[in-house]
Amino acid sequence: MPGRTAAGHCEGVDVIPVRPARIQDVAAAAGVSVSTVSNVLNRPERVNARTAERVRDAVAALDYVPHPGAAGLRTGHSSSIGLVLPDVANSFYSRIARGAADAAYDHGYSLVLCDSGDQPDREQGYFTMLVEQRAVGAVVVPLSADPTRLSRLRERGIPLVLADRAMSAEDGCSVSVDDVAGGRIAVQHLLDCGALDILVVNGERGIRQCADRYQGARQAVRSRRAARLGQVVAEEMTVAYGMEIARELDDLPDGVFCTNDFLAAGLCRGLGERGVKIPEDVQVVGYGDLDIASFVGTTLTTVRQPVEDLGRAAVEMLLDEVEARAEHAHEARVFAPDLVLRDSTRPHSGI
């Protein structure tokens, strides 16, 4: 049985290195120079086919893994992509991360997760780190829509794609959901189920998605002459604030559209504590189709967003800009939401 060796000619011999193989070991095993191995790995068009095959055989036999830092020094960037999120614990953002991670892995890149806490200074700090670490680019999910803040992000010197935020294609790439359509779908469903006095439980109007969902709700109500629309703004879009709003409602509406599922879940729980039955007394529609929508006592009818698709599309658009700069054209891609029917609304009334 052959002894264990760090390197040797690979033809007809199983080579099992004691330590991780180095590029020098591959060169020795293939009988070529280190620069030839480097060319096969990074610029294969410079090496003849027979030599390249011999090098690849040596790479496979030694289970050699190129060092990413060295590759970054040669190409001017690493093989990592930054993903800057406002709250990684929020299941909406973690689903964006899942889609982004899948796309990055499929294309041979790693994903660096940065939780900004929606703090501008921390967000800027992460971008400085990504530039210093020579990341190929970044996908950023901003919560607020401060144009000055977004402009600063685009000026950091690396390609950038905004996710869950529409942006003019003249300024760069973005992926988002048509939230106006989502709000319209939600309230139209309440109207179709017989609700006429409808309350929107919303987040801060400075959040673009909240403003768009309310605009869609208003569009739906305008189509039904007898319908009325009110609005309550929650300080935070959480279960706790949804419960608090439910406890403080004096005149109960017959339909409620909550602009995220956390608010809707809290509202349902708070109404239940008051003895209000859902959907018999009040019908409720949420937004997001997050995990909580299926686990509350009365499962939520909600507007589903293709969240994983946002993350995947953002990474693919970023890599298109990185790898095909001359041919790349910025794009503002918008995904359509749809309605998921569950127990918090009654069957269609046929009105």
Secondary structure as the mmCIF struct_conf table of DSSP 4:
data_model
#
loop_
_struct_conf.conf_type_id
_struct_conf.id
_struct_conf.beg_label_comp_id
_struct_conf.beg_label_asym_id
_struct_conf.beg_label_seq_id
_struct_conf.end_label_comp_id
_struct_conf.end_label_asym_id
_struct_conf.end_label_seq_id
HELX_LH_PP_P HELX_LH_PP_P1 PRO A 2 ARG A 4
BEND BEND1 ALA A 6 ALA A 6
TURN_TY1_P TURN_TY1_P1 GLU A 11 GLY A 12
BEND BEND2 VAL A 18 ARG A 19
HELX_RH_AL_P HELX_RH_AL_P1 ILE A 23 ALA A 30
TURN_TY1_P TURN_TY1_P2 GLY A 31 GLY A 31
BEND BEND3 VAL A 32 VAL A 32
HELX_RH_AL_P HELX_RH_AL_P2 VAL A 34 ASN A 42
HELX_RH_3T_P HELX_RH_3T_P1 PRO A 44 ARG A 46
BEND BEND4 VAL A 47 VAL A 47
HELX_RH_AL_P HELX_RH_AL_P3 ALA A 49 LEU A 62
TURN_TY1_P TURN_TY1_P3 ASP A 63 ASP A 63
HELX_RH_AL_P HELX_RH_AL_P4 PRO A 68 THR A 75
BEND BEND5 GLY A 76 HIS A 77
BEND BEND6 SER A 79 SER A 79
STRN STRN1 SER A 80 LEU A 85
BEND BEND7 PRO A 86 PRO A 86
TURN_TY1_P TURN_TY1_P4 VAL A 88 ALA A 89
BEND BEND8 ASN A 90 ASN A 90
HELX_RH_AL_P HELX_RH_AL_P5 SER A 91 ASP A 106
TURN_TY1_P TURN_TY1_P5 HIS A 107 GLY A 108
STRN STRN2 SER A 110 ASP A 115
TURN_TY1_P TURN_TY1_P6 GLY A 117 ASP A 118
HELX_RH_AL_P HELX_RH_AL_P6 PRO A 120 GLU A 132
TURN_TY1_P TURN_TY1_P7 GLN A 133 ARG A 134
BEND BEND9 VAL A 136 VAL A 136
STRN STRN3 GLY A 137 VAL A 140
BEND BEND10 LEU A 143 SER A 144
HELX_RH_AL_P HELX_RH_AL_P7 PRO A 147 ARG A 154
TURN_TY1_P TURN_TY1_P8 GLU A 155 GLU A 155
BEND BEND11 ARG A 156 ILE A 158
STRN STRN4 LEU A 160 ALA A 163
BEND BEND12 ASP A 164 ARG A 165
TURN_TY1_P TURN_TY1_P9 ALA A 169 ASP A 171
STRN STRN5 CYS A 173 VAL A 177
HELX_RH_AL_P HELX_RH_AL_P8 ASP A 179 ASP A 192
TURN_TY1_P TURN_TY1_P10 CYS A 193 GLY A 194
STRN STRN6 ASP A 197 ASN A 202
TURN_TY1_P TURN_TY1_P11 ARG A 205 GLY A 206
BEND BEND13 ILE A 207 ILE A 207
HELX_RH_AL_P HELX_RH_AL_P9 ARG A 208 ARG A 222
TURN_TY1_P TURN_TY1_P12 SER A 223 SER A 223
BEND BEND14 ARG A 224 ARG A 224
TURN_TY1_P TURN_TY1_P13 ARG A 225 ALA A 226
STRN STRN7 ARG A 228 VAL A 233
BEND BEND15 GLU A 235 GLU A 236
BEND BEND16 THR A 238 THR A 238
HELX_RH_AL_P HELX_RH_AL_P10 VAL A 239 GLU A 248
BEND BEND17 ASP A 250 ASP A 251
BEND BEND18 ASP A 254 ASP A 254
STRN STRN8 GLY A 255 CYS A 258
BEND BEND19 THR A 259 ASN A 260
HELX_RH_AL_P HELX_RH_AL_P11 ASP A 261 GLU A 273
TURN_TY1_P TURN_TY1_P14 ARG A 274 GLY A 275
TURN_TY1_P TURN_TY1_P15 ILE A 278 ASP A 281
STRN STRN9 GLN A 283 GLY A 288
TURN_TY1_P TURN_TY1_P16 ASP A 291 ASP A 291
HELX_RH_AL_P HELX_RH_AL_P12 ILE A 292 PHE A 295
BEND BEND20 VAL A 296 THR A 298
HELX_LH_PP_P HELX_LH_PP_P2 THR A 299 LEU A 300
STRN STRN10 THR A 301 ARG A 304
HELX_RH_AL_P HELX_RH_AL_P13 VAL A 307 GLU A 323
TURN_TY1_P TURN_TY1_P17 ARG A 325 GLU A 327
STRN STRN11 ALA A 332 PHE A 335
HELX_LH_PP_P HELX_LH_PP_P3 ALA A 336 PRO A 337
STRN STRN12 ASP A 338 VAL A 340
TURN_TY1_P TURN_TY1_P18 ASP A 343 SER A 344
BEND BEND21 THR A 345 THR A 345
HELX_LH_PP_P HELX_LH_PP_P4 ARG A 346 HIS A 348
#
